[in-house]
Amino acid sequence: MHCLSRSLLLVVLASLSGMASAGDTLLIERSKDVPANAPTHGMSIAQVQSKFGAPASKLEPRGGQKRAWPTITRWVYPSYTVYFAHDRVIDVVVNQASADEIGPKQPMK
């Protein structure tokens, strides 16, 4: 299954690269731009707040309709968004830098 997901990702990226013009930047090209001192997987909400300060915004939690689906909390910082499940960091994603960039847009509020 993991191999299938990776293959699907490569197909999607290949199709996106055909849509991008020479001046466009794909978000995946900036994925390495998440600061090295950004929150890391497994940090608690309290640790993130203590080390990185308050986020620019805290988005409404999503999910949690079923026991197997954890509630996901999102904190937006200037250059990245931190995703929490069960009060622990599960991912840090770089934010869209400009309107010309192809990739996820700023989280909906």
Summary of the structure (lengths in Angstrom):
residues: 109
radius of gyration: 15.7
end to end distance: 32.7
largest distance: 45.6
contacts: 240
relative contact order: 0.20
helix: 30%
strand: 27%
